[in-house]
Amino acid sequence: MTVERFYDLAGYAAVAEPFLLRREAENCILLGQLAQLKDPAEAVLLVARDAGEPIAVATMTPSRHMMMTAAPSAAVSALVDHLRAHQIDVPGIGAPSATAETFAAQWCRTTAGMQRVHVRYTTFELTAVTPPPRAPGVMRRAEQRDVDLLGRWVQAFREEIGEGHLAGAHELATERVRNGELSLWEDAGETVAMAGAIGPTRNGIRIVLVYTAPHRRGRGYASNLVAALSQHHFDAGRNSCFLNTDVANPTSNKIYRALGYRPVGESVVIMFDRAADGR
């Protein structure tokens, strides 16, 4: 069992992408990250191999927790050993549930740290839209004039889902609008909901930041927006749309299932706290 760290995105992608595509929906975040990494030299890009063949991929970008694929326990052990040997601190791990729990147990055993579950996710995949009951309004692309509103909505969205990184909401909204990644639902001239599509993979794209203004909820705006946005990407040639939802949010899970999204796996983000003695 060996672990290799990559410092250039091209070399990493050449090894990691074919492996990740074997489970494209499950690995949609890691696949989408290949096009989003701005400074690969600052990221931790790891591939675990057995007899030369990739069996796990793990990445970590500055200030974020590590993310990794499903992996056998031997690969998890090899990755933990590599991180410890190179004195790479890991604030948390996000992965398919069994892998994340194995990693967390081994990491805390070697660091004398403590673990806490941050959130459990269900990953969904859509291949054909089931139209929802029609809500008034239309979808439109977000524009520069929307940035101030969307910055507030991104902040509110993060707070509602318990996101640990709350800074830079306005900057994120600005970037998403500039890249054409945010769409809005507008009813009688009022902007009532947003949704984004980011991280394109070979066959799909991930739906994110689904949010409805609190005073406008319960009217089907988000369902209609996600349906229209998903169909837009199918019409553009995508075969799948992906999204991740909090397992503890039955409302959103019910809405997405009604649109035709089907669960393909569960993952968990586990954060680490240092031992009381500061080690």
LUMVO-532468 format. One record per residue (C-alpha): residue in three letters; z, y negated, x negated. Coordinates in Angstrom, 1 decimal. Layout:
<sites>
<residuo ALA; zz Z; yy Y; xx X>
...
</sites>
This chain:
<sites>
<residuo MET; zz 0.0; yy 0.0; xx 0.0>
<residuo THR; zz -1.0; yy -3.4; xx -1.4>
<residuo VAL; zz -0.8; yy -7.0; xx -0.2>
<residuo GLU; zz -3.3; yy -9.6; xx -1.3>
<residuo ARG; zz -2.9; yy -13.4; xx -0.9>
<residuo PHE; zz -6.1; yy -15.4; xx -0.5>
<residuo TYR; zz -6.4; yy -19.1; xx -1.5>
<residuo ASP; zz -9.9; yy -19.6; xx -0.2>
<residuo LEU; zz -10.9; yy -19.4; xx 3.4>
<residuo ALA; zz -14.3; yy -17.7; xx 2.8>
<residuo GLY; zz -12.8; yy -14.8; xx 0.9>
<residuo TYR; zz -10.0; yy -14.4; xx 3.4>
<residuo ALA; zz -12.4; yy -14.5; xx 6.4>
<residuo ALA; zz -14.7; yy -12.0; xx 4.8>
<residuo VAL; zz -11.9; yy -9.4; xx 4.8>
<residuo ALA; zz -9.8; yy -10.5; xx 7.8>
<residuo GLU; zz -12.4; yy -11.3; xx 10.4>
<residuo PRO; zz -14.0; yy -7.8; xx 10.7>
<residuo PHE; zz -10.5; yy -6.3; xx 11.0>
<residuo LEU; zz -9.4; yy -8.9; xx 13.6>
<residuo LEU; zz -12.5; yy -8.4; xx 15.7>
<residuo ARG; zz -11.5; yy -4.8; xx 16.4>
<residuo ARG; zz -9.0; yy -6.2; xx 18.8>
<residuo GLU; zz -10.6; yy -9.6; xx 19.5>
<residuo ALA; zz -8.5; yy -10.5; xx 22.6>
<residuo GLU; zz -5.2; yy -9.5; xx 21.1>
<residuo ASN; zz -6.0; yy -11.4; xx 17.8>
<residuo CYS; zz -7.6; yy -14.4; xx 19.5>
<residuo ILE; zz -5.2; yy -16.9; xx 17.9>
<residuo LEU; zz -5.7; yy -15.6; xx 14.4>
<residuo LEU; zz -9.4; yy -15.5; xx 14.9>
<residuo GLY; zz -9.5; yy -19.0; xx 16.2>
<residuo GLN; zz -7.5; yy -20.2; xx 13.3>
<residuo LEU; zz -10.3; yy -19.3; xx 10.9>
<residuo ALA; zz -12.2; yy -22.3; xx 12.1>
<residuo GLN; zz -9.2; yy -24.6; xx 12.3>
<residuo LEU; zz -7.5; yy -24.3; xx 8.9>
<residuo LYS; zz -7.8; yy -27.7; xx 7.3>
<residuo ASP; zz -6.3; yy -26.9; xx 3.9>
<residuo PRO; zz -6.3; yy -23.1; xx 3.3>
<residuo ALA; zz -4.7; yy -23.7; xx -0.1>
<residuo GLU; zz -1.5; yy -24.7; xx 1.6>
<residuo ALA; zz -1.5; yy -21.8; xx 4.0>
<residuo VAL; zz -0.2; yy -18.3; xx 3.3>
<residuo LEU; zz -3.1; yy -15.9; xx 4.0>
<residuo LEU; zz -2.2; yy -12.3; xx 3.5>
<residuo VAL; zz -4.0; yy -9.0; xx 4.0>
<residuo ALA; zz -2.2; yy -5.6; xx 3.7>
<residuo ARG; zz -4.4; yy -2.7; xx 2.6>
<residuo ASP; zz -4.0; yy 1.1; xx 2.5>
<residuo ALA; zz -6.3; yy 2.8; xx 0.2>
<residuo GLY; zz -8.3; yy -0.4; xx 0.0>
<residuo GLU; zz -8.8; yy -0.7; xx 3.8>
<residuo PRO; zz -7.2; yy -3.6; xx 5.7>
<residuo ILE; zz -4.4; yy -2.5; xx 8.1>
<residuo ALA; zz -2.6; yy -5.8; xx 8.8>
<residuo VAL; zz -3.3; yy -9.5; xx 8.6>
<residuo ALA; zz -0.6; yy -12.2; xx 8.4>
<residuo THR; zz -0.9; yy -16.0; xx 8.1>
<residuo MET; zz 1.5; yy -18.9; xx 8.0>
<residuo THR; zz 0.6; yy -22.6; xx 7.9>
<residuo PRO; zz 3.0; yy -25.4; xx 6.8>
<residuo SER; zz 6.0; yy -25.9; xx 9.1>
<residuo ARG; zz 5.0; yy -23.1; xx 11.4>
<residuo HIS; zz 6.2; yy -19.5; xx 11.8>
<residuo MET; zz 4.2; yy -16.6; xx 10.4>
<residuo MET; zz 1.7; yy -14.9; xx 12.7>
<residuo MET; zz 0.5; yy -11.3; xx 12.2>
<residuo THR; zz -1.4; yy -8.5; xx 13.8>
<residuo ALA; zz 0.0; yy -5.2; xx 15.0>
<residuo ALA; zz 0.9; yy -3.2; xx 11.9>
<residuo PRO; zz 2.4; yy 0.1; xx 10.9>
<residuo SER; zz 6.0; yy -0.1; xx 9.6>
<residuo ALA; zz 4.8; yy 0.6; xx 6.0>
<residuo ALA; zz 2.6; yy -2.5; xx 6.1>
<residuo VAL; zz 5.4; yy -4.6; xx 7.5>
<residuo SER; zz 7.6; yy -3.4; xx 4.7>
<residuo ALA; zz 5.0; yy -4.3; xx 2.1>
<residuo LEU; zz 4.5; yy -7.8; xx 3.6>
<residuo VAL; zz 8.2; yy -8.4; xx 3.6>
<residuo ASP; zz 8.5; yy -7.2; xx 0.0>
<residuo HIS; zz 5.6; yy -9.5; xx -1.0>
<residuo LEU; zz 7.1; yy -12.5; xx 0.7>
<residuo ARG; zz 10.5; yy -12.0; xx -0.8>
<residuo ALA; zz 9.1; yy -11.2; xx -4.3>
<residuo HIS; zz 7.2; yy -14.5; xx -4.3>
<residuo GLN; zz 10.1; yy -16.5; xx -2.7>
<residuo ILE; zz 8.1; yy -17.5; xx 0.3>
<residuo ASP; zz 10.4; yy -18.5; xx 3.1>
<residuo VAL; zz 9.5; yy -17.5; xx 6.7>
<residuo PRO; zz 11.1; yy -19.5; xx 9.5>
<residuo GLY; zz 10.0; yy -16.9; xx 12.2>
<residuo ILE; zz 7.4; yy -14.3; xx 13.1>
<residuo GLY; zz 5.0; yy -14.1; xx 16.0>
<residuo ALA; zz 3.2; yy -10.8; xx 16.5>
<residuo PRO; zz 2.7; yy -7.9; xx 19.0>
<residuo SER; zz 6.3; yy -7.1; xx 20.2>
<residuo ALA; zz 6.9; yy -3.8; xx 18.2>
<residuo THR; zz 5.5; yy -5.3; xx 15.0>
<residuo ALA; zz 7.5; yy -8.6; xx 15.3>
<residuo GLU; zz 10.7; yy -6.7; xx 16.0>
<residuo THR; zz 10.2; yy -4.5; xx 13.0>
<residuo PHE; zz 9.4; yy -7.5; xx 10.8>
<residuo ALA; zz 12.4; yy -9.4; xx 12.0>
<residuo ALA; zz 14.8; yy -6.5; xx 11.4>
<residuo GLN; zz 13.6; yy -6.0; xx 7.9>
<residuo TRP; zz 13.5; yy -9.7; xx 7.1>
<residuo CYS; zz 17.0; yy -10.3; xx 8.3>
<residuo ARG; zz 18.3; yy -7.2; xx 6.5>
<residuo THR; zz 16.9; yy -8.6; xx 3.2>
<residuo THR; zz 17.9; yy -12.2; xx 3.7>
<residuo ALA; zz 21.3; yy -11.6; xx 5.6>
<residuo GLY; zz 19.8; yy -14.0; xx 8.2>
<residuo MET; zz 20.0; yy -13.9; xx 12.0>
<residuo GLN; zz 17.2; yy -13.6; xx 14.5>
<residuo ARG; zz 16.7; yy -15.0; xx 18.0>
<residuo VAL; zz 13.9; yy -14.5; xx 20.4>
<residuo HIS; zz 12.1; yy -17.8; xx 21.0>
<residuo VAL; zz 9.5; yy -16.7; xx 23.6>
<residuo ARG; zz 7.7; yy -13.6; xx 24.8>
<residuo TYR; zz 4.0; yy -14.0; xx 25.7>
<residuo THR; zz 1.4; yy -12.0; xx 27.6>
<residuo THR; zz -2.1; yy -12.2; xx 26.3>
<residuo PHE; zz -4.8; yy -12.2; xx 29.0>
<residuo GLU; zz -8.6; yy -11.8; xx 28.8>
<residuo LEU; zz -11.1; yy -12.8; xx 31.4>
<residuo THR; zz -14.7; yy -11.5; xx 31.6>
<residuo ALA; zz -15.7; yy -12.7; xx 35.1>
<residuo VAL; zz -14.1; yy -15.5; xx 37.2>
<residuo THR; zz -12.7; yy -14.8; xx 40.6>
<residuo PRO; zz -13.1; yy -18.2; xx 42.4>
<residuo PRO; zz -9.8; yy -19.6; xx 43.7>
<residuo PRO; zz -9.5; yy -21.4; xx 47.1>
<residuo ARG; zz -11.3; yy -24.7; xx 46.7>
<residuo ALA; zz -9.3; yy -27.7; xx 45.8>
<residuo PRO; zz -10.6; yy -31.3; xx 46.2>
<residuo GLY; zz -12.0; yy -32.9; xx 43.1>
<residuo VAL; zz -14.2; yy -32.1; xx 40.1>
<residuo MET; zz -13.9; yy -31.2; xx 36.5>
<residuo ARG; zz -14.9; yy -33.7; xx 33.8>
<residuo ARG; zz -14.7; yy -33.9; xx 30.1>
<residuo ALA; zz -11.8; yy -35.9; xx 28.7>
<residuo GLU; zz -12.7; yy -39.3; xx 27.1>
<residuo GLN; zz -11.2; yy -41.7; xx 24.8>
<residuo ARG; zz -9.8; yy -43.8; xx 27.7>
<residuo ASP; zz -7.7; yy -40.8; xx 28.7>
<residuo VAL; zz -5.9; yy -40.4; xx 25.4>
<residuo ASP; zz -2.7; yy -42.3; xx 26.3>
<residuo LEU; zz -2.2; yy -40.3; xx 29.5>
<residuo LEU; zz -3.0; yy -37.0; xx 27.7>
<residuo GLY; zz -0.6; yy -37.7; xx 24.9>
<residuo ARG; zz 2.2; yy -38.0; xx 27.5>
<residuo TRP; zz 1.0; yy -34.8; xx 29.2>
<residuo VAL; zz 0.9; yy -32.9; xx 25.9>
<residuo GLN; zz 4.4; yy -34.0; xx 25.2>
<residuo ALA; zz 5.6; yy -33.0; xx 28.7>
<residuo PHE; zz 3.8; yy -29.6; xx 28.5>
<residuo ARG; zz 5.5; yy -28.8; xx 25.2>
<residuo GLU; zz 8.9; yy -29.7; xx 26.6>
<residuo GLU; zz 8.3; yy -27.5; xx 29.6>
<residuo ILE; zz 7.4; yy -24.5; xx 27.6>
<residuo GLY; zz 10.2; yy -25.0; xx 25.0>
<residuo GLU; zz 7.8; yy -25.7; xx 22.2>
<residuo GLY; zz 9.7; yy -26.2; xx 18.9>
<residuo HIS; zz 7.2; yy -28.7; xx 17.4>
<residuo LEU; zz 7.3; yy -31.8; xx 19.5>
<residuo ALA; zz 6.0; yy -34.5; xx 17.2>
<residuo GLY; zz 2.4; yy -35.7; xx 17.2>
<residuo ALA; zz 1.5; yy -35.3; xx 20.8>
<residuo HIS; zz -0.6; yy -38.4; xx 20.9>
<residuo GLU; zz -2.4; yy -37.4; xx 17.7>
<residuo LEU; zz -3.1; yy -33.9; xx 19.1>
<residuo ALA; zz -4.5; yy -35.4; xx 22.3>
<residuo THR; zz -6.7; yy -37.8; xx 20.2>
<residuo GLU; zz -8.0; yy -34.9; xx 18.1>
<residuo ARG; zz -8.7; yy -32.6; xx 21.1>
<residuo VAL; zz -10.5; yy -35.4; xx 22.9>
<residuo ARG; zz -12.5; yy -36.3; xx 19.8>
<residuo ASN; zz -13.6; yy -32.6; xx 19.4>
<residuo GLY; zz -14.5; yy -32.3; xx 23.1>
<residuo GLU; zz -11.8; yy -29.7; xx 23.6>
<residuo LEU; zz -10.0; yy -31.1; xx 26.7>
<residuo SER; zz -11.2; yy -31.1; xx 30.3>
<residuo LEU; zz -9.7; yy -32.8; xx 33.3>
<residuo TRP; zz -9.6; yy -32.3; xx 37.1>
<residuo GLU; zz -10.1; yy -35.5; xx 39.0>
<residuo ASP; zz -9.5; yy -36.0; xx 42.7>
<residuo ALA; zz -10.5; yy -39.2; xx 44.4>
<residuo GLY; zz -10.6; yy -41.1; xx 41.1>
<residuo GLU; zz -7.1; yy -39.8; xx 40.0>
<residuo THR; zz -6.7; yy -37.6; xx 37.0>
<residuo VAL; zz -4.4; yy -34.8; xx 38.1>
<residuo ALA; zz -4.6; yy -31.9; xx 35.7>
<residuo MET; zz -5.8; yy -31.0; xx 32.2>
<residuo ALA; zz -6.8; yy -27.8; xx 30.3>
<residuo GLY; zz -8.3; yy -27.2; xx 26.9>
<residuo ALA; zz -10.5; yy -24.6; xx 25.2>
<residuo ILE; zz -10.1; yy -24.1; xx 21.5>
<residuo GLY; zz -10.4; yy -21.5; xx 18.7>
<residuo PRO; zz -13.8; yy -20.0; xx 19.4>
<residuo THR; zz -14.1; yy -16.4; xx 18.3>
<residuo ARG; zz -17.3; yy -14.4; xx 18.0>
<residuo ASN; zz -17.4; yy -13.6; xx 21.7>
<residuo GLY; zz -14.8; yy -15.8; xx 23.4>
<residuo ILE; zz -12.6; yy -18.9; xx 23.4>
<residuo ARG; zz -8.9; yy -19.6; xx 24.2>
<residuo ILE; zz -7.7; yy -21.6; xx 27.1>
<residuo VAL; zz -4.7; yy -23.8; xx 26.3>
<residuo LEU; zz -2.7; yy -26.8; xx 27.5>
<residuo VAL; zz -2.9; yy -26.1; xx 31.2>
<residuo TYR; zz -0.9; yy -28.8; xx 32.9>
<residuo THR; zz -0.8; yy -30.5; xx 36.3>
<residuo ALA; zz 1.0; yy -33.9; xx 36.9>
<residuo PRO; zz 4.3; yy -32.9; xx 38.5>
<residuo HIS; zz 3.7; yy -34.9; xx 41.7>
<residuo ARG; zz 0.4; yy -33.2; xx 42.2>
<residuo ARG; zz 1.4; yy -29.6; xx 41.8>
<residuo GLY; zz 0.9; yy -26.9; xx 44.4>
<residuo ARG; zz -2.5; yy -28.0; xx 45.5>
<residuo GLY; zz -4.6; yy -25.6; xx 43.4>
<residuo TYR; zz -5.8; yy -28.2; xx 40.8>
<residuo ALA; zz -4.9; yy -26.1; xx 37.8>
<residuo SER; zz -6.4; yy -22.9; xx 39.3>
<residuo ASN; zz -9.7; yy -24.7; xx 40.0>
<residuo LEU; zz -9.8; yy -26.4; xx 36.6>
<residuo VAL; zz -9.1; yy -23.2; xx 34.7>
<residuo ALA; zz -11.8; yy -21.4; xx 36.8>
<residuo ALA; zz -14.3; yy -24.1; xx 36.3>
<residuo LEU; zz -13.6; yy -24.4; xx 32.5>
<residuo SER; zz -13.8; yy -20.6; xx 32.1>
<residuo GLN; zz -17.1; yy -20.4; xx 34.0>
<residuo HIS; zz -18.4; yy -23.3; xx 31.9>
<residuo HIS; zz -17.9; yy -21.3; xx 28.7>
<residuo PHE; zz -19.4; yy -18.2; xx 30.3>
<residuo ASP; zz -22.5; yy -20.2; xx 31.2>
<residuo ALA; zz -22.6; yy -21.4; xx 27.6>
<residuo GLY; zz -22.8; yy -17.8; xx 26.3>
<residuo ARG; zz -19.2; yy -16.7; xx 25.9>
<residuo ASN; zz -18.3; yy -13.2; xx 27.0>
<residuo SER; zz -14.6; yy -13.7; xx 27.3>
<residuo CYS; zz -11.9; yy -16.3; xx 27.8>
<residuo PHE; zz -8.4; yy -15.7; xx 26.5>
<residuo LEU; zz -5.0; yy -17.3; xx 27.2>
<residuo ASN; zz -1.3; yy -16.7; xx 26.5>
<residuo THR; zz 1.4; yy -17.2; xx 29.0>
<residuo ASP; zz 5.2; yy -17.0; xx 28.9>
<residuo VAL; zz 6.3; yy -13.7; xx 30.3>
<residuo ALA; zz 9.2; yy -15.6; xx 32.0>
<residuo ASN; zz 6.8; yy -17.8; xx 34.0>
<residuo PRO; zz 5.8; yy -15.7; xx 37.0>
<residuo THR; zz 3.9; yy -18.6; xx 38.6>
<residuo SER; zz 1.4; yy -19.0; xx 35.9>
<residuo ASN; zz 1.0; yy -15.3; xx 35.4>
<residuo LYS; zz 0.2; yy -14.9; xx 39.1>
<residuo ILE; zz -2.3; yy -17.8; xx 39.1>
<residuo TYR; zz -4.2; yy -16.4; xx 36.1>
<residuo ARG; zz -4.3; yy -12.9; xx 37.5>
<residuo ALA; zz -5.7; yy -14.2; xx 40.7>
<residuo LEU; zz -8.6; yy -15.8; xx 38.7>
<residuo GLY; zz -9.4; yy -12.4; xx 37.1>
<residuo TYR; zz -7.5; yy -12.7; xx 33.9>
<residuo ARG; zz -6.2; yy -9.3; xx 32.9>
<residuo PRO; zz -3.3; yy -8.6; xx 30.5>
<residuo VAL; zz -4.2; yy -7.0; xx 27.1>
<residuo GLY; zz -0.9; yy -7.1; xx 25.3>
<residuo GLU; zz 2.5; yy -8.6; xx 24.8>
<residuo SER; zz 3.8; yy -10.5; xx 21.8>
<residuo VAL; zz 7.0; yy -12.2; xx 20.8>
<residuo VAL; zz 8.0; yy -15.1; xx 18.6>
<residuo ILE; zz 11.3; yy -14.5; xx 16.8>
<residuo MET; zz 12.8; yy -17.3; xx 14.8>
<residuo PHE; zz 15.2; yy -16.8; xx 11.9>
<residuo ASP; zz 18.5; yy -18.6; xx 11.2>
<residuo ARG; zz 20.0; yy -18.7; xx 7.7>
<residuo ALA; zz 23.2; yy -16.8; xx 7.0>
<residuo ALA; zz 26.4; yy -18.7; xx 7.3>
<residuo ASP; zz 26.8; yy -18.9; xx 3.6>
<residuo GLY; zz 23.4; yy -20.7; xx 3.3>
<residuo ARG; zz 21.5; yy -17.8; xx 1.6>
</sites>
